[in-house]
Amino acid sequence: MSFEEQRYHDARRWMIASETLGRKLTFINITGTFKAGKQLASPYKHDETIYNYTYTPTTDVAHENRKWVNKMYFAPITRDEMNKNTSLVQNPGYE
């Protein structure tokens, strides 16, 4: 479910966010160059008879600088709810 804006909520629900969120971004940079005597095919489509492809794993630290704090697994209980029920205990990290 990459890029479907679900990963953040899944990681919170499964309580794996501290291991998965806030890490360095790792991706594969793909570069294609023409083989000798070949020309651009229009529209472009992956074709190893026309292009030489190189696949380079890359880590990007510049665009992912968020830190995960375990208190973010839970939302704070609002003051109004705490006042309505004195038996409630505030979620960890929001005391």
BALOLO-697411 format. One line per 4 residues: their letters; for each residue x, y, z of N, C-alpha, C. Coordinates in steps of 0.1 Angstrom, whole numbers, plus 5000, padded with zeros to 4 digits. Example, Ala and Ser with C-alpha at 12.3 -4.5 7.8 and 13.67 -1.06 7.14 Angstrom:
BEGIN
AS> 5132 4943 5078 5123 4955 5078 5132 4967 5078 ~ 5128 4978 5071 5137 4989 5071 5129 5000 5079
//
This chain:
BEGIN
MSFE> 5008 4988 5000 5000 5000 5000 5009 5013 5000 ~ 5020 5011 4994 5029 5023 4993 5023 5035 4986 ~ 5025 5046 4992 5020 5059 4986 5004 5060 4986 ~ 4998 5052 4994 4983 5053 4994 4979 5059 5008
EQRY> 4988 5066 5015 4985 5072 5027 4979 5063 5038 ~ 4982 5051 5037 4977 5041 5047 4988 5037 5057 ~ 5001 5037 5053 5012 5032 5060 5013 5037 5074 ~ 5011 5050 5076 5013 5057 5089 5002 5051 5098
HDAR> 4990 5050 5094 4979 5045 5103 4981 5030 5105 ~ 4986 5022 5095 4988 5008 5098 5000 5006 5108 ~ 5010 5014 5106 5022 5012 5116 5017 5016 5130 ~ 5009 5026 5131 5004 5029 5145 4995 5018 5150
RWMI> 4986 5013 5142 4977 5002 5147 4984 4989 5150 ~ 4994 4986 5143 5002 4974 5145 5013 4976 5156 ~ 5015 4988 5160 5025 4992 5170 5039 4989 5166 ~ 5042 4991 5153 5055 4989 5147 5061 5002 5142
ASET> 5055 5013 5146 5059 5026 5140 5074 5029 5145 ~ 5078 5026 5157 5091 5029 5161 5102 5022 5153 ~ 5099 5011 5147 5108 5004 5138 5107 5008 5123 ~ 5095 5013 5119 5093 5015 5105 5092 5030 5101
LGRK> 5087 5038 5109 5085 5052 5106 5097 5061 5110 ~ 5101 5071 5103 5112 5080 5107 5125 5074 5102 ~ 5125 5063 5095 5138 5058 5090 5143 5066 5078 ~ 5155 5064 5074 5160 5070 5061 5152 5064 5050
LTFI> 5150 5072 5039 5143 5067 5027 5153 5060 5019 ~ 5149 5048 5015 5157 5040 5006 5149 5037 4993 ~ 5155 5039 4982 5148 5037 4969 5158 5033 4959 ~ 5153 5029 4947 5162 5025 4936 5161 5035 4925
NITG> 5173 5040 4922 5174 5050 4911 5177 5042 4898 ~ 5168 5043 4888 5169 5035 4876 5173 5045 4865 ~ 5184 5042 4858 5188 5050 4847 5189 5041 4834 ~ 5183 5047 4824 5183 5040 4811 5191 5048 4800
TFKA> 5200 5041 4793 5208 5048 4783 5205 5039 4770 ~ 5206 5046 4759 5204 5040 4746 5215 5030 4743 ~ 5212 5019 4737 5222 5010 4732 5226 5015 4719 ~ 5238 5011 4714 5244 5016 4702 5234 5015 4690
GKQL> 5232 5025 4683 5223 5025 4671 5208 5025 4674 ~ 5204 5026 4686 5190 5026 4689 5185 5040 4691 ~ 5172 5042 4689 5166 5055 4690 5154 5054 4700 ~ 5149 5066 4703 5138 5068 4713 5125 5061 4707
ASPY> 5120 5052 4715 5107 5046 4711 5096 5055 4717 ~ 5086 5058 4709 5075 5067 4714 5062 5060 4714 ~ 5054 5059 4724 5057 5064 4737 5067 5054 4744 ~ 5074 5059 4754 5084 5051 4761 5078 5039 4768
KHDE> 5084 5027 4767 5081 5016 4775 5094 5008 4777 ~ 5094 5001 4788 5106 4994 4792 5109 4984 4781 ~ 5121 4984 4776 5125 4976 4766 5141 4974 4766 ~ 5145 4962 4771 5159 4960 4773 5167 4957 4760
TIYN> 5159 4957 4748 5166 4956 4735 5170 4970 4730 ~ 5164 4981 4736 5167 4994 4732 5176 5001 4742 ~ 5174 4999 4755 5180 5006 4766 5189 4997 4775 ~ 5200 5002 4779 5208 4996 4790 5203 5002 4803
YTYT> 5199 4994 4812 5194 4999 4825 5204 4997 4836 ~ 5205 5006 4845 5213 5005 4857 5204 5007 4869 ~ 5206 4999 4879 5197 5000 4891 5207 5003 4903 ~ 5205 5015 4909 5214 5019 4920 5206 5021 4932
PTTD> 5207 5013 4943 5201 5016 4956 5206 5029 4962 ~ 5197 5037 4966 5201 5051 4971 5194 5053 4985 ~ 5201 5059 4994 5195 5063 5007 5194 5079 5007 ~ 5183 5084 5010 5181 5098 5011 5178 5102 5025
VAHE> 5187 5110 5031 5185 5114 5045 5179 5129 5045 ~ 5180 5136 5034 5176 5150 5034 5161 5152 5035 ~ 5153 5142 5030 5138 5144 5030 5130 5137 5040 ~ 5137 5129 5048 5130 5122 5059 5137 5125 5072
NRKW> 5132 5135 5079 5139 5139 5092 5129 5139 5104 ~ 5118 5132 5102 5108 5131 5113 5113 5121 5123 ~ 5109 5123 5135 5113 5114 5146 5100 5108 5152 ~ 5100 5095 5154 5088 5089 5160 5090 5089 5176
VNKM> 5079 5093 5182 5078 5093 5197 5067 5084 5201 ~ 5069 5075 5210 5060 5064 5213 5046 5070 5218 ~ 5046 5082 5224 5033 5087 5228 5024 5089 5216 ~ 5029 5090 5204 5020 5092 5192 5012 5080 5189
YFAP> 5014 5069 5195 5005 5057 5193 4991 5060 5198 ~ 4990 5069 5207 4977 5073 5213 4974 5088 5212 ~ 4962 5091 5211 4958 5105 5211 4955 5110 5226 ~ 4957 5122 5229 4955 5127 5243 4940 5127 5245
ITRD> 4936 5124 5257 4922 5125 5261 4919 5140 5265 ~ 4909 5146 5259 4906 5160 5261 4903 5163 5275 ~ 4906 5176 5278 4903 5181 5292 4888 5179 5296 ~ 4879 5182 5286 4865 5181 5289 4861 5166 5293
EMNK> 4867 5156 5286 4864 5142 5289 4870 5139 5303 ~ 4882 5144 5306 4888 5141 5319 4880 5147 5330 ~ 4874 5159 5328 4866 5165 5338 4852 5158 5340 ~ 4847 5152 5329 4834 5145 5330 4836 5132 5338
NTSL> 4847 5126 5337 4849 5113 5343 4863 5113 5350 ~ 4862 5115 5363 4875 5116 5371 4882 5102 5372 ~ 4876 5092 5368 4883 5079 5368 4892 5077 5356 ~ 4891 5085 5346 4900 5084 5334 4914 5088 5338
VQNP> 4923 5081 5332 4937 5083 5333 4942 5088 5319 ~ 4950 5099 5319 4955 5104 5307 4964 5094 5300 ~ 4964 5094 5287 4973 5085 5279 4988 5088 5282 ~ 4996 5078 5282 5011 5080 5284 5017 5091 5275
GYE> 5025 5099 5281 5031 5110 5274 5024 5123 5273 ~ 5011 5123 5278 5003 5136 5277 5000 5141 5291 ~ 5006 5135 5302 5002 5139 5315 5005 5154 5317
//
